Amino acid sequence: MNNVIQAEGLRKRFGDTQALDGVDLAVRQGTVLGVLGPNGAGKTTAVRVLATLLKPDAGRAEVCGYDVRRDAARVRAKIGLTGQYASVDEELTGRENLLMIARLLDFGRAEARARADELLARFRLTDAGGRAVKTYSGGMRRRLDLAASLLNRPAVLYLDEPTTGLDPRARNEVWDTVRAVVAEGATVLLTTQYLEEADALADDIVVFDHGRVIAEGTPDRLKARTGRQTLAVRAAEPYRVAQLTEIVAALTGERPEAHESSGLVTAPVAGSQVMAALVRRLDEADLAVTELALRMPSLDEVFLSLTGHHADVPVPEESLA
């Protein structure tokens, strides 16, 4: 499968801040690359370079075979971009916004009208198309912003934290849109601080921290890098949680987390061998459980193990990258 985006050694400095510090990226055609990292890690700077909005200080990047510096106009013809905040004109109607952008893209009048109507229908905005955008909900504005980025049928779509500030329902609508765009053959680069979002959408993930890529791979491969799973066992009788906790601690050598109200006890484990021993101990103690499972670490746990902090903790260069 060909790489639609290829970047090598990208560097970008803002004053004393090294926003990108030798970033390499490769995005396969027809896939979603999730770019994870806290505010200021360099995610947005990388998107701006790949969208020809910033020139890198060093390194090179190609999008659809075109160099982002030498062939910027050709790159722009191939891409769509949705930033962290909706960029539509609130005084115009939804339909007027799409018509205006289509005309700026050199669509003929009839073609612009047809494409605008098509996208309004696709994003379930036909009934609202004649209303001023300032009357739209946050989810509707985000859908209109996405529609605008798809007017030119881009081969590559950059989504820079597209669900920031949206409620769960609106977020799910954006996720469905991303899946539909990819199903039609587009390639998506998605930056996000939501670990759940990357897990749900991304084929591959890169983790940014302080302007560098510190890890990459599929979601499952990154989870496996921690080398640990979580044992979860729930006592059928909550009053026996203390006894269950002692058993789990003895078998794992770890200090379990115990939730007396729910009866759930969890602890990190290095492998699945503990399961058979735990079942024997539970049987010996005549201790009934309603849940017994091993789960892979979450992406949040992976990020914490890689960086020493959670993905929603900003680093100093927040305002620049």
C-alpha positions in Angstrom: 0.0 0.0 0.0 1.4 3.4 -1.0 2.2 6.1 1.5 0.1 9.2 0.7 1.9 11.3 3.3 5.6 10.9 3.8 7.6 13.2 6.1 11.3 13.0 7.1 13.1 15.0 9.7 10.7 17.9 10.0 11.9 20.6 12.3 10.2 23.9 13.2 11.2 26.4 15.8 9.2 29.3 17.3 11.6 31.5 19.2 13.1 29.4 21.9 10.6 26.6 21.4 11.4 23.6 19.2 7.9 22.8 18.1 9.0 20.0 15.8 12.2 18.2 16.5 12.9 15.8 13.6 9.5 14.3 13.0 9.1 11.3 10.6 5.6 10.3 9.4 4.2 7.9 6.9 0.5 7.5 6.2 -0.8 4.7 4.1 -3.5 5.3 1.4 -7.0 4.8 2.6 -6.2 4.6 6.3 -6.5 6.8 9.4 -3.4 7.9 11.2 -4.1 9.0 14.7 -1.6 11.6 16.1 -1.7 11.6 19.9 -0.2 14.1 22.3 -0.9 16.8 24.8 -1.4 20.4 24.0 1.9 21.8 22.7 3.3 18.5 21.7 3.6 19.6 18.1 0.6 17.9 16.5 -1.0 21.1 15.1 2.4 22.4 13.9 2.9 19.1 11.9 -0.6 19.5 10.4 0.1 23.1 9.3 3.4 22.0 7.7 1.7 19.2 5.8 -1.1 21.5 4.8 1.5 24.1 3.4 0.4 26.7 6.0 3.9 26.7 7.6 7.3 26.1 6.0 9.5 23.7 8.0 12.9 24.9 9.0 14.4 21.6 8.0 13.3 18.2 6.7 11.0 17.3 3.8 7.5 16.2 3.3 5.4 14.9 0.4 1.6 14.7 0.1 0.2 12.7 -2.8 3.7 12.7 -4.3 4.0 16.5 -4.2 6.6 18.4 -2.1 4.9 20.7 0.4 7.4 23.5 -0.3 8.0 23.2 -4.0 4.5 22.1 -5.0 2.4 23.8 -2.4 -0.4 24.7 -4.9 -0.7 21.1 -6.0 -0.7 19.8 -2.5 -3.6 22.2 -1.6 -5.6 20.9 -4.5 -5.4 17.4 -2.9 -6.2 18.1 0.7 -9.0 19.2 3.0 -8.5 20.7 6.5 -10.7 21.0 9.5 -9.1 22.8 12.4 -9.8 22.7 16.1 -12.6 25.3 15.8 -15.3 25.6 13.1 -14.2 28.3 10.6 -17.5 28.9 8.9 -19.1 32.4 8.7 -21.8 32.6 11.4 -23.7 35.4 9.6 -24.2 33.3 6.4 -26.5 30.4 6.1 -25.1 26.9 5.9 -25.8 26.7 2.2 -24.3 30.2 1.6 -21.1 29.1 3.4 -20.7 26.1 1.1 -21.5 28.1 -2.0 -19.0 30.7 -1.1 -16.2 28.2 -0.5 -17.1 26.3 -3.7 -16.8 29.5 -5.8 -13.4 30.2 -4.2 -12.4 26.8 -5.3 -13.4 27.8 -8.9 -16.5 25.7 -9.1 -19.0 26.9 -11.7 -22.3 28.2 -10.3 -24.3 25.1 -11.2 -21.6 22.8 -9.9 -21.3 24.7 -6.7 -25.1 24.5 -6.1 -25.2 20.8 -6.8 -22.2 20.1 -4.6 -23.5 22.2 -1.7 -26.9 20.5 -1.8 -25.2 17.1 -1.9 -23.1 17.8 1.2 -26.0 19.4 3.1 -27.9 16.2 2.5 -25.0 14.0 3.4 -24.4 15.8 6.7 -28.2 15.9 7.5 -28.2 19.7 7.2 -30.7 20.2 4.4 -33.4 21.5 6.7 -31.0 23.8 8.4 -29.3 24.9 5.2 -31.3 28.1 4.9 -30.6 29.2 8.5 -27.8 31.4 9.7 -25.0 29.4 11.1 -25.1 31.3 14.4 -28.3 29.4 15.1 -26.6 26.0 14.8 -25.6 23.8 17.7 -21.9 23.0 18.1 -22.4 19.6 16.5 -24.1 21.1 13.5 -21.4 23.7 13.0 -18.7 21.0 13.1 -20.6 19.0 10.5 -20.9 22.0 8.3 -17.1 22.6 8.8 -16.4 19.0 7.7 -18.7 19.4 4.7 -16.8 22.5 3.7 -13.5 20.6 3.9 -14.9 17.9 1.6 -16.1 20.2 -1.2 -13.1 19.5 -3.4 -13.3 15.8 -2.8 -9.8 15.7 -1.2 -7.6 12.7 -1.4 -6.2 13.6 2.1 -8.2 15.1 4.9 -6.5 16.7 8.0 -8.7 16.7 11.1 -7.0 18.7 13.9 -8.8 17.8 17.1 -12.2 17.8 15.3 -14.3 16.8 18.3 -13.0 19.3 20.8 -15.9 20.7 22.9 -18.5 18.4 21.4 -20.9 16.3 23.4 -20.8 12.5 23.1 -23.6 12.4 20.5 -22.0 15.0 18.3 -18.6 13.3 18.7 -20.1 10.0 17.5 -21.6 11.8 14.5 -18.1 13.1 13.5 -16.7 9.6 14.0 -19.3 8.2 11.6 -18.3 10.8 9.1 -14.7 10.0 9.3 -15.4 6.3 8.7 -17.6 7.2 5.7 -14.8 9.4 4.2 -12.3 6.6 4.5 -14.7 4.1 3.1 -14.9 6.3 0.0 -11.1 6.1 -0.4 -9.7 9.2 1.3 -6.8 9.1 3.7 -7.2 10.9 7.1 -4.6 12.3 9.5 -6.4 12.8 12.8 -4.9 14.7 15.7 -6.6 14.2 19.0 -6.2 14.2 22.8 -9.0 11.7 23.2 -7.5 8.3 23.6 -10.9 6.7 23.0 -11.1 8.5 19.7 -7.8 7.2 18.4 -8.7 3.7 19.5 -12.0 3.9 17.7 -10.8 5.4 14.4 -7.1 4.9 13.8 -5.5 2.1 11.8 -2.1 3.4 13.0 -1.0 5.8 15.8 2.0 8.0 16.4 2.6 9.5 19.8 4.0 13.1 20.0 5.7 14.6 23.0 7.8 17.7 23.0 8.0 17.9 19.3 9.1 14.3 18.7 7.5 11.1 17.7 8.2 8.8 20.7 6.2 5.8 19.6 4.2 4.4 16.7 2.3 1.4 15.7 -1.3 0.0 15.6 -3.4 0.6 18.7 -3.0 -3.0 19.8 0.8 -3.0 19.3 1.2 0.1 21.3 -0.9 -1.4 24.1 1.3 -4.5 24.1 4.4 -2.3 24.6 3.6 -1.8 28.2 4.0 -5.5 28.7 1.2 -5.6 31.3 -2.4 -6.4 31.4 -5.0 -5.6 34.0 -6.7 -8.3 36.0 -10.3 -7.4 36.9 -12.3 -9.6 39.4 -15.6 -8.7 41.0 -16.8 -10.3 44.3 -20.4 -11.5 44.2 -20.7 -10.5 47.9 -19.2 -7.0 48.4 -18.4 -7.7 52.1 -15.7 -10.1 50.9 -13.8 -7.5 48.9 -11.1 -7.2 51.5 -10.5 -11.0 51.3 -10.5 -10.9 47.5 -8.0 -8.0 47.6 -5.6 -10.0 49.8 -5.8 -13.0 47.4 -5.1 -10.8 44.3 -2.2 -9.0 46.1 -0.6 -12.3 47.1 -0.8 -13.7 43.5 0.3 -10.6 41.6 2.7 -9.1 44.0 1.0 -5.7 43.4 -1.2 -3.5 45.5 -4.7 -3.9 43.9 -7.3 -1.2 43.6 -10.4 -2.2 45.5 -13.9 -0.7 45.1 -16.0 -1.9 48.0 -19.3 -0.5 46.7 -19.0 -2.4 43.4 -17.0 -5.3 44.6 -14.4 -4.8 41.8 -10.7 -5.5 42.5 -8.1 -4.7 39.8 -4.4 -5.1 39.6 -1.7 -5.1 36.8 -0.3 -8.5 35.8 2.5 -9.5 33.5 0.7 -12.4 31.8 -2.3 -14.7 31.8 -0.7 -17.4 34.0 -2.2 -15.8 37.1 -5.7 -16.7 36.0 -5.5 -20.4 36.7 -3.9 -19.8 40.1 -6.6 -17.2 41.0 -9.4 -19.6 40.1 -7.9 -22.3 42.4 -7.5 -19.8 45.2 -11.1 -18.6 44.8 -12.3 -22.1 44.8 -10.4 -22.9 48.0 -11.7 -19.9 49.7 -15.3 -20.6 48.5 -15.3 -17.0 47.2 -17.8 -16.4 44.4 -17.1 -13.8 41.7 -19.4 -12.3 39.0 -16.5 -11.0 36.8 -13.1 -12.4 36.0 -11.2 -10.9 33.1 -7.8 -9.8 31.7 -7.8 -6.7 29.6 -5.2 -4.9 27.5 -4.0 -1.6 28.9 -5.8 1.5 27.7 -4.2 3.9 25.4 -4.2 6.4 28.3 -2.1 3.9 30.3 0.2 3.5 27.3 0.6 7.3 27.0 1.3 7.6 30.7 3.9 4.8 30.5 5.6 6.5 27.5 5.6 10.1 28.6 5.2 10.1 32.4 2.0 12.2 32.1 -1.5 11.8 30.8 -2.5 13.0 27.3 -4.5 15.9 28.6 -1.7 17.5 30.5 -0.3 20.5 28.5 3.4 21.1 28.1 5.0 24.6 28.1 4.9 25.3 24.4 1.1 25.0 24.3 0.4 28.3 22.7 2.9 27.7 19.9 2.3 24.2 18.7 
